[in-house]
Amino acid sequence: MATGKQEILQRCPNQRVSIIWYDQCMLRYSSESIFSAMEQSPNQILCNSGNVTDKTRFMQLLGETLTNLTTRASAGGSMMKVAAAEVNFTSLQKLYALVQCTPDLTVSDCSTCLQFGIGNVVQGKQGGRVLTPSCNVRYEVYPFYNTSALPVPAELLLPPPPPTVRIHEITNAESLQYDLATIQAATDNFSHQNKLGEGRFGKAFQGTLPNGQLIAVKRLSRSSRQGAEEFKNEMILVAKLQHRNLVRLLGFCLEGEEKLFVYEFVPNKSLDYFLFDPKKSRQLDWPIRYKIVFGIARGMLYLHEDSRLRIIHRDLKSSNILLDSEMNTKISDFGMARIFRVDQTQANTSKIVGTFDYMSPEYAMHGQFSVKSDVYSFGILLLELISSKKNSFSYQANGGEDLGLLCVQEDPFDRPSMANIVLMLSSNSVTLTLPQQPAFFLRSRTKRSMKELELNQSTNRSLALSTNEISITEVHPR
């Protein structure tokens, strides 16, 4: 720092505003207040002269790493907003990355500044830096920072979550419980006039609590074989998840044969209510569609990487995307979601469940699901939002054009992560790779496609699919 004091005066004599960057520190002064003010200029963009061998995979890994570090650093306290990571690129090479904001910035300003830095990182090099007055982003293929000087991530200080959660652990939380009489009164005893919708799980009703609060009540069907397991699964998951783009669980009721969820009321129904209606879809201009897409991406990123648990939704579709009064996205229906360990990348199942039109080929054909299966479903949703048409397996007899998209590529490895998707949606300077042919391209009628799919199942694999937007659920314990 002493060197910096002398050098900034020598290099910037008689200046009212000056800034100088070093590997380990930054020195800045100004005649105006610089505290709690996010500034992105002047900036410096530097890069290593060496090129990486596999540019596409390296940039994907770099994008995921920097996005995760942005979340960690921006959430840091007033003393330090910094995060670093060391990840494997190949068996012989590692990627080292660090992001940092000045500690006086708010969480939002820090995140905005770092996203600017990530969006301006030079592509395909073995190292690079983006320096601004408020933050900096750096990556290299060699260790360039002192790990002992960095704070331990908060998640490493927390005890790991238990591998399983039993239902009585939730039911003991009295603050989440509602008695049946209260819900019956709120919904006028589940009257038809208060019915919001119906699916294989049961029915949903609008209600009003005594304090005037509007609620949505999900009443699981008594005849459903999977009712108890689905209820247990969704209750455990949603009670632990809190994000602006996930529907909020207010409570539940278990009395007799009744299994009820109480959710926040989302007035604009679901995305499919608008999207596939020629008149209502006109209300979805491009800014609103972008807002919906970005909200879905942020919510899914939280499920995949930023929550205490790693969650695979497994039934992402337009009818499970709710919209509030300001058309903000609320992802719903976690009855088929699965919890992954932090280091787990994929799993297999002998019971294939979900909605066929949104299902990735590796899951439909082989029962393999992962975060990339959710990415595929997100890609289908994105295509529907662009075209205002349902994804369908029918085709034009004379042949028609098909849309390619990074998210729906056949090989799960080729699909971007949700972290990279959020980066792509929030930056104008990210270079996109050319996608391969769309996956699951069957030139046949729907019924024949379903038959072909069934014939490709192994003899010990059961199939439970839907082509009419209704989820069919087979939840089994973990």
N, C-alpha and C positions, 0 to 999 in steps of 0.2 A: 504493500500500500504506500510505503514511503517513496518507492520508485515512481509509482503512479502520480503522486503529488507533484514531483519534479517534472515528469515527462508531459503531463497534461498542460502545464504552464509553458513548457518549451514549444510543444507542438501547436497549442492553441492560445497564443499570447493575445491578451486584450479582448478576449471573447466573453460575451455575457452568458452564453450557453455552450457547454462542452461535455463530451463523454468519451471515455477511453476504455477499451475492453482488453482483458488479459485472460489467460487460460483459467485462472483460479478466482478472478474477481473483476469487478467493474467499478469505475470511478466516474462520478457525474456531478456537475453543479449547474445551477441556473439562477437567473435573477427572479424567476417566478417559482411558485410552489410546485414541487414535483411529487408530492406525497399523495397517495391514493388516486393517482391519475394514470390510467393505462395509456401508454403511447407506443406506437409501432414504428415510428420513424424519428430520427434517421435509423437505418438498419444496415446490417452487413450480412451477405450471404456468401459463405466460404465452402469449399469442398476439397476432398482428397483427390489427387489426380488418378488414383488407381480405380479400375472398373471392377465390378463384381461379376462372378461367372454366370449366375442365374439371376438376371435382373428382376424378372417377374416375381419369383418366389422371395427374393431378398426384400423387395419393396413391400410385398404383402406382409412379411414378418415385421419389417420396420414400422409400417403403418399401424399394425396391431399393437406393437410394443409402445410406440409413442402415444397412441390414444389412451392406453391403460395408464401410462405414466402421467398424462395430463390430468386424468381423474384423481390420481393420488396426490399430485403436487398441488392442484388447485384447492383440494380439501384440507391442506395443511393449515396449521394455526398461524397466529400473528408473528411467531418467531422464525418460522422457516417454511417456505413453499418450494420444496425440491423433492424429486424422486428420480431414482436410477434403476436400471435393470441390466441383467446379463443373461442372454438367451442363446441357445445353440442354433446356429445356422446350418452347419454341416458337422460331421463327426470330428472334424479337425479345426473348425473355425467358429468363433462366437461373435455375437453382436453385442456391443456395449452402447447404452443410450442413457442420456440424462436430460431432464427438463427442469427449469427453475424460473420462478417469478420473484419479483421483489415482494417482501412479506407484507407490505402495506396494501396490496391489491385485494379486492373482494374475490370470492370464489368465481363469480361470473366473469370478471375482468381478466383474472388469471387464465381461465379456460379459453377465453376469446383470444388472448395474446398468444398462448401456446398453439392454438389451432392455426393462427396466422403463420407461426413459425413452421409448423408441420407442413402446411400447404405450400411453403416456399423452399422446402428442402430439395436440393439438387438430386435428380433421379439417377439411380444406377451406379453411384460411386461408393467406394469403401469407407467413406467418412464425409461428414458435412456438418456445418454449423449455420444457424440463423441467429443473429444478435440484434436485439432491439433494446430501447431504454428500459423496458418493463419486464422483459423475459428473454430467455435464451433456450435454444434446442440444439443438442449435439449428439452425434452418433459416430462410432468408430468400430473397427474390427480388432481393436486392441484396448486394454483397460487404460482409461485416461483420467479417472477420478479416484479419490481416496475413499474406499468403501467404509472405513472406520469413522469417517467424519460425517457420514450421512445418517439421518434418523432411521430407526427400524420401522418399517411399515406397520400401521396400526393393526392390520389384519393378522400380522405375525405375533402380536402381543395377546391376541384373543385365543382362548382355548378352542380347539376344533369343535364343530357342531357334532352332536351325537349321531351315530350312523342311522338310527331309526328313532322315530318319535311316536309314542303310543297315544291313542286317542284320548285317554283320561288326562294326559298332560295339557291338552287344549281345553277340555271341558271343565277343568278346575279353575280356569281363568274366568271368574264371575263377571268381569267387566265386559266380556264378549258375549255373554249369554242373554238371550231373550226368552221370556216364557211364551208359550203357545197362545195364550189368551191375548197378549199384547199384539202379536202379529195378526191374529184373526181379526181383531178390532181394526188394525191399521189397513187391512186389505178388504174389509167388509166381508170377512169369512171367505176369502179367495173368490170373490164374485167375478162373473164373466166380464163385467164392465171394467174391471181393473186388470184384466189379463194383458200382458205385454207380448207374450210369444209362447211357443211350445216346441219342444224337441224330444229326442229319445230319452233325455235325462228326466223330463217332466215338464213343468210349466213355470213361467215367470209372471209375477204380478207386481203392479205398482201399489204402494201403500203410503200412508201418512201417519207418523208417530204422534203421540199426544202433544209433543212440543212443536208440532208443525213441520218437522223434517220429513222430506220426501225420501222414500226408500224403494229399492227393488228387491223382491223376495223370490229366491229360486227354490222351488218346491220339488224335491226329487220324487220321482214316481215310486210308489210302494211296490209295484210289480217288477221293477228293474232288478235283474240279478246282480248288476254291478253297483246298485245304488249305495250300499254301505261303504264299499271300497272307494267309489268315486267321491263320496262325501268326505271320507277320511282324508283322501289324497288332496283334494282341493282345499279343505280346511287347514291342513297342516301347512301347505305351501303359501296360500294367500295371506294367512295370518302373519307370516314371517316376511312378506314382501311389501315394500313401500316405495312407490315411484309414481311420479305425476302421470305417466303414460300406462299405468296398470289400474284396473278397476279396484276400488278400495273396499275391503271387507269390513263391515261395521260389526257383525256378530253372526250368531247362528242359534239354532234351536234343535234340541234332541228331546222329544217327548213322545213316548209311545212309539208308533210307527212313523211319526213325522220326522223328516230330515230337511231342515230349512236353512238356507243362507240368507243373510241380510246384507245387501250391498248399497253403496251410494247410488242414488238415482241418476241416471244419465239420460237427459231429456231427448236427445236427437236420435235415439234408437241405434241401429247398427249401420255400418258402411254399406252393406248390400241394399238396405232400404232406399238409399239415395242413388247408388251407383248404377243399378240395373233398371231404373225407372227413367224412361226418356225425358219426362218432364222434370222430375226431382234432380236428375243428374246435372241439369243446367245450373243448379245452385252451387255445384262444385267447380268453381273456376280454377285456373292453374295454380294460383297462390294457395288456395285451400287444399288442393290435391297434394301440393308439395308439403304443406304443413302436416297433413295426415300421414304421408309417407315418412317424413322425418320423425314424427311422433312414434310410429310403429318401430322404426329403426332404433330409436333411443330406448324404447321399452324393451326390445329384444336384446339390445346390448347389455342392459341392466340384468336381464335374466341370465344371459350367457356368461358375463364376465364381471359385472360390478356389484352384484349382491353377495351376501354371505354364502349363498348356495349357487351351484351352477345348474340352471334349470333348462331342460329341453321341453318346449311347449307341446310339440307334436300335433297340434290341431289349429295352426294359424290359418285363418281364412276370413273372408269379408264379413261373415255373420258374427264372428267373434271379435270384431273391431267396433267398439262402441264410441259414440261421439257426444261430447258434452255440449252445453249451450253455446260455446265459442268454437265448436268444431275441433276441439282438442281430442287426440286419440286416447282411448282407454282399452287396452288389451284385456280380454276376459276369457273365462272358461279354462280352468287349469285341471279339469278332471282327468285328462290323459297325460299331464306333464310328468316328467321323470327327473329325479335328482341325480346329478353326476358328481363324482368326486372331482376335486380341483384338477387332478392330473389325468382324469379320464377323458378320452376323446370320442369314443363311440361305444355302442352296446348293441346286442342282438336280442330279438324277441321272437317267440314262436307264435304270438298273437298279433297280427297286423291290424291296427285300428286307425280310424281317422276318416277323412274325406278324400276320396280318390282323386278329384281334380287338383288337389293341392299337394299330393303325395310325391315325394322324390322317388326316382326309379329304384335306387338301392334299398329303400325301405319297403316299397311295394313288392319288389321281386324277391328280396333276400332277408327282410326283417332287420336290416342294419339302419340304425338311426344315430344322429349326432347333431351338433350345432349346425352342421352344413345341411341337414335335412330341413331345419327351420329356415335356413337361408333360401333353400329352394322354394318353400312355401311363400316366403317373402317376395321372391321373384315373380311368382304367379300373381300375387296380390298387386304388385307393381304394374304388371302387364294389364291387369283388369282395370286399375286406376287410369292408366294411359288410354285404354281403348273403350272403357265403359261397357265392356262385354264380358260375359262369364267365360272362364276357361273351359273349352269344350273339345271333345275328341272327334267331333264331326268335321268334315272338310269339304271344300268345294270340288265338284267333280272335274272341273277343268284345271284344277291345281291353283293354289293361292299362295301369297307371300306369307312367310312366317317371321315373327320377330325373334331375333336372337337376344340374349341377355346374359350378363356375367353370372347372375345368381342361379340360373336354371341350366347350367352346363351339366353334362352327363356325369363327369368325374367330380365327386365332392371336393377333391383337393383343388380343382380349378376354380371353385366358387370362392368369392371373397368372404372374409369373416364379417360379423356385424360391426366390429370396430372399424374395419376398412370401409364398410358401406357408409357409416356415419361420417367418416372422413371425406369420402367422395361427395356426399350430399352437402357437406358444409364448406367445401373448398372449390374454387374455380380453377385451380392450377394443378390438380392431380391428373396425371396421365393414365388413361384407361387402356387396358389391354384389349385386343380384339377377341370377342367371345367365340367359342366353338358353336356347332349346331345345337339347337335347343334339345334338351334331353327328353326321353319318353315320347318319341315322335312315332305314333302308330297310325298308319293309313288304313283305318277301318272304322266301322260304326261302333258306337258306344258298347252295345251288348257284346259284340265280338271281342272288343278290347278287353272287357271284363273277363270273358271266357278265356282268352289267351293268358291273362294274368293269373287266373286260377290254375291253369294247367302248368304254369311255371313255378307254382309253389311246391316246396318239398312235401312229401307225404305226411310229415308230422307237423306241418305248419298250418294253423287255422287262419281264415281270412274273414275280416269283418269290415266291410267298406260301405261307403255311401256315395251316391252320385247326385243326391238332391239336397245338399247343404246340411244334412243332419249327421251329427257325429255318432258313430257307433263305438262304444267304449268297452274295452277289455282291460281293466286295471288289475295288476297283480302285485303282491307285496314285494318290497325290496329287502 
